[in-house]
Amino acid sequence: MDQSSASNNATKDPVNVYIWDLDETLILLKSLLTGAYAEALNGLKDSQSGVKIGKCWEKLILQVCDEHYFYEQIENYNEPFIDSLLEYDDGRDLSGYDFSNDGLSPPFDDSIKRKLAYRHRVIAQKYEQGLHNILDEKTIKLWSDHYDLTDNFTDGWLSSVYSSWEVGKLQCFTWIKARFSGPSVRFCVIGDGFEECEAAERMRWPFIQIDLQPNGPHRFPGLTMDLVGHYIDVVYDTSDAKKDDK
């Protein structure tokens, strides 16, 4: 829904905008590859088209990881975070270092940890530069075109994602409100953390807590539209109004 359509909703039925703050909702690639995404929509999407899109993403991602982030070399060395081997990095100048012939192989001793630390340093530096400073224009266009294809196939799944890592949940919610502004638009936050609960409270939006633990008090799945509608009606006091969900 664009801003112009949202602004014209004063005389129409309310539009509900659901803000999901569960990391699990972002796992799209696997559901495309397996066909689960299309199956979940009961035939509204072509499964083979989704699989084709997923396989293309798999190829693109692996290509970048192999060519720029040493994926093939380090995939069997699982480290918890990028600086986990920082103590083994002696600060050597890597401008002329031959990563293809430095003997990165078992056993996992201090020498190997140092070589991995070198790679981690380069990965971090490239990550900070951003893909636009690493990839050529042809590759960037290929990624951009496939992003648009995926976003169109998934009805805006990718373009509807907001990252709160740097700016926080409240700022993201503010942007979302501006994007879907209108007198007939109602917002509802569904999440599993304190920050989104606090941000929803600041925005005066209903918040539905989800607990992903099997024995948790707020189970998911198990959330019904009747329950969601109850939360929205309590906050917006429009229990008799019809709802158009987005």
C-alpha positions as CSV (number, residue, x, y, z in Angstrom):
1,M,0.0,0.0,0.0
2,D,1.5,3.4,-1.0
3,Q,1.1,6.6,0.9
4,S,-1.4,8.1,-1.6
5,S,-3.7,5.2,-1.2
6,A,-3.3,5.2,2.6
7,S,-4.2,8.9,2.8
8,N,-7.4,8.2,0.9
9,N,-8.7,5.6,3.3
10,A,-10.7,8.0,5.4
11,T,-13.9,6.8,3.8
12,K,-13.0,3.2,3.5
13,D,-12.7,0.2,5.8
14,P,-9.8,0.2,8.2
15,V,-6.5,-1.2,7.0
16,N,-4.5,-3.2,9.5
17,V,-0.7,-3.1,9.2
18,Y,1.0,-6.0,11.1
19,I,4.6,-5.5,12.2
20,W,6.3,-8.8,12.9
21,D,9.4,-8.7,14.9
22,L,10.4,-12.3,14.8
23,D,13.7,-13.1,13.2
24,E,12.2,-16.4,12.0
25,T,9.9,-14.5,9.6
26,L,12.8,-13.4,7.6
27,I,14.0,-16.9,6.6
28,L,12.8,-16.8,3.0
29,L,15.5,-18.5,1.0
30,K,15.0,-22.0,2.3
31,S,11.2,-21.8,1.9
32,L,11.7,-20.8,-1.7
33,L,14.2,-23.6,-2.3
34,T,12.0,-26.3,-0.8
35,G,8.7,-25.0,-2.3
36,A,7.3,-24.5,1.2
37,Y,6.6,-20.8,0.5
38,A,4.3,-21.5,-2.5
39,E,2.7,-24.5,-0.7
40,A,1.8,-22.3,2.3
41,L,-0.2,-20.0,0.0
42,N,-2.4,-22.9,-1.3
43,G,-1.7,-22.6,-5.0
44,L,-1.6,-18.8,-5.2
45,K,2.1,-18.9,-6.2
46,D,3.8,-21.2,-8.6
47,S,6.1,-23.5,-6.7
48,Q,8.6,-24.1,-9.5
49,S,9.0,-20.3,-10.0
50,G,9.8,-20.0,-6.3
51,V,12.3,-22.8,-6.5
52,K,14.0,-21.2,-9.5
53,I,14.3,-17.9,-7.7
54,G,15.7,-19.6,-4.6
55,K,18.3,-21.5,-6.6
56,C,19.4,-18.3,-8.3
57,W,19.9,-16.6,-4.9
58,E,21.8,-19.6,-3.7
59,K,24.2,-19.4,-6.7
60,L,24.6,-15.6,-6.4
61,I,25.3,-15.7,-2.6
62,L,27.8,-18.6,-2.9
63,Q,29.6,-16.9,-5.7
64,V,30.1,-13.7,-3.7
65,C,31.0,-15.7,-0.6
66,D,33.6,-17.8,-2.5
67,E,35.1,-14.9,-4.4
68,H,35.3,-12.3,-1.7
69,Y,34.8,-13.9,1.7
70,F,36.8,-17.2,1.5
71,Y,33.7,-19.3,2.0
72,E,35.1,-22.5,0.4
73,Q,38.3,-22.2,2.5
74,I,36.7,-21.5,5.9
75,E,33.3,-23.2,5.7
76,N,34.5,-26.1,7.9
77,Y,35.9,-23.8,10.6
78,N,32.9,-22.6,12.6
79,E,33.7,-19.5,14.7
80,P,31.0,-17.9,16.9
81,F,31.8,-14.3,15.7
82,I,34.2,-12.4,13.4
83,D,36.7,-11.4,16.2
84,S,36.8,-14.7,18.0
85,L,40.4,-15.3,16.7
86,L,41.6,-11.7,17.0
87,E,44.3,-12.7,19.6
88,Y,46.0,-14.7,16.9
89,D,46.2,-11.9,14.4
90,D,49.7,-10.4,14.5
91,G,48.7,-7.4,12.4
92,R,50.7,-8.5,9.4
93,D,50.3,-6.4,6.2
94,L,48.1,-8.6,4.0
95,S,48.3,-6.5,0.8
96,G,50.5,-9.1,-0.9
97,Y,49.4,-12.1,1.0
98,D,48.7,-15.3,-1.0
99,F,45.5,-16.7,0.6
100,S,45.3,-19.5,-2.0
101,N,48.7,-21.0,-1.1
102,D,49.3,-20.4,2.6
103,G,48.5,-24.0,3.7
104,L,45.2,-23.5,5.4
105,S,44.5,-27.1,6.4
106,P,44.1,-29.3,9.6
107,P,45.1,-29.6,12.3
108,F,43.4,-26.7,14.0
109,D,46.6,-25.4,15.7
110,D,47.8,-21.8,16.4
111,S,49.2,-21.5,12.9
112,I,45.8,-22.3,11.3
113,K,44.1,-19.9,13.8
114,R,46.4,-17.1,12.7
115,K,45.6,-17.8,9.0
116,L,41.9,-17.8,9.8
117,A,42.3,-14.6,11.7
118,Y,43.9,-13.0,8.6
119,R,40.8,-14.0,6.6
120,H,38.5,-12.7,9.3
121,R,40.2,-9.4,9.2
122,V,39.9,-9.1,5.4
123,I,36.2,-10.2,5.6
124,A,35.5,-7.5,8.2
125,Q,37.2,-4.8,6.1
126,K,35.3,-5.8,3.0
127,Y,32.0,-5.9,4.9
128,E,32.6,-2.4,6.2
129,Q,33.3,-1.2,2.6
130,G,29.9,-2.5,1.4
131,L,29.1,-4.6,-1.7
132,H,29.0,-1.6,-4.0
133,N,32.7,-1.1,-3.4
134,I,33.5,-4.8,-4.0
135,L,31.2,-5.9,-6.8
136,D,31.3,-4.6,-10.4
137,E,28.3,-2.8,-11.9
138,K,27.1,-5.9,-13.9
139,T,27.0,-8.0,-10.8
140,I,25.3,-5.3,-8.8
141,K,22.6,-5.0,-11.5
142,L,22.1,-8.7,-11.5
143,W,21.6,-8.7,-7.7
144,S,19.3,-5.7,-8.0
145,D,17.2,-7.3,-10.7
146,H,16.9,-10.5,-8.8
147,Y,15.9,-8.6,-5.6
148,D,13.1,-7.0,-7.6
149,L,12.0,-10.3,-9.0
150,T,11.9,-11.9,-5.5
151,D,10.1,-9.0,-4.0
152,N,7.5,-9.1,-6.7
153,F,7.0,-12.9,-6.3
154,T,6.7,-12.6,-2.5
155,D,4.4,-9.6,-2.6
156,G,6.9,-7.2,-1.1
157,W,8.5,-9.5,1.5
158,L,12.0,-8.0,1.1
159,S,11.0,-4.3,0.7
160,S,8.9,-4.6,3.9
161,V,11.9,-5.6,6.0
162,Y,13.3,-2.9,8.3
163,S,16.5,-3.4,10.3
164,S,16.6,-1.9,13.8
165,W,20.2,-2.9,14.5
166,E,21.6,0.6,14.2
167,V,18.5,2.8,14.8
168,G,16.3,0.8,17.2
169,K,12.8,-0.4,17.1
170,L,11.1,2.9,17.8
171,Q,12.7,4.6,14.8
172,C,11.7,1.7,12.5
173,F,8.1,1.9,13.8
174,T,8.1,5.6,13.1
175,W,9.2,5.0,9.5
176,I,6.5,2.4,9.1
177,K,3.9,4.7,10.4
178,A,5.0,7.4,7.9
179,R,5.0,4.9,5.1
180,F,1.5,3.7,5.8
181,S,0.0,6.9,7.2
182,G,-3.7,7.5,7.0
183,P,-6.7,8.1,9.2
184,S,-8.0,4.6,8.6
185,V,-4.7,2.7,9.1
186,R,-4.2,0.7,12.3
187,F,-1.0,-0.8,13.5
188,C,-0.4,-4.0,15.5
189,V,3.0,-5.2,16.6
190,I,3.7,-8.9,17.1
191,G,7.0,-9.9,18.6
192,D,9.0,-11.7,21.3
193,G,11.2,-9.0,22.9
194,F,11.0,-6.1,25.4
195,E,12.3,-3.4,23.0
196,E,9.5,-3.9,20.5
197,C,7.0,-4.0,23.3
198,E,8.3,-0.7,24.7
199,A,8.3,0.9,21.2
200,A,4.8,-0.2,20.5
201,E,3.7,1.3,23.8
202,R,5.4,4.6,22.9
203,M,3.5,4.5,19.5
204,R,0.3,3.6,21.3
205,W,-0.1,0.5,19.2
206,P,-1.3,-2.9,20.4
207,F,1.5,-5.4,21.1
208,I,1.0,-9.2,21.0
209,Q,3.7,-11.1,22.7
210,I,4.9,-14.3,21.1
211,D,6.9,-17.0,22.9
212,L,8.7,-19.5,20.6
213,Q,9.4,-21.9,23.4
214,P,7.2,-25.1,23.3
215,N,6.1,-24.7,26.9
216,G,5.8,-20.9,26.8
217,P,2.7,-19.0,27.8
218,H,2.4,-17.2,24.5
219,R,2.5,-20.0,21.9
220,F,3.1,-19.6,18.2
221,P,1.5,-20.9,16.0
222,G,-1.8,-20.7,17.8
223,L,-2.4,-17.0,17.2
224,T,-5.8,-16.4,15.7
225,M,-7.3,-13.5,13.8
226,D,-10.0,-13.2,16.5
227,L,-7.3,-12.7,19.1
228,V,-5.4,-10.2,17.0
229,G,-8.7,-8.4,16.3
230,H,-9.4,-8.2,20.0
231,Y,-6.0,-6.5,20.7
232,I,-6.6,-4.0,17.9
233,D,-10.2,-3.3,19.0
234,V,-9.2,-2.6,22.6
235,V,-6.6,0.0,21.5
236,Y,-8.5,1.6,18.6
237,D,-12.0,1.0,20.0
238,T,-13.5,0.0,16.6
239,S,-14.7,-3.5,17.3
240,D,-17.6,-3.1,14.8
241,A,-15.5,-1.9,11.9
242,K,-14.6,-4.2,9.0
243,K,-10.9,-4.8,8.5
244,D,-8.7,-4.9,5.4
245,D,-5.4,-6.6,6.5
246,K,-1.9,-5.9,5.0
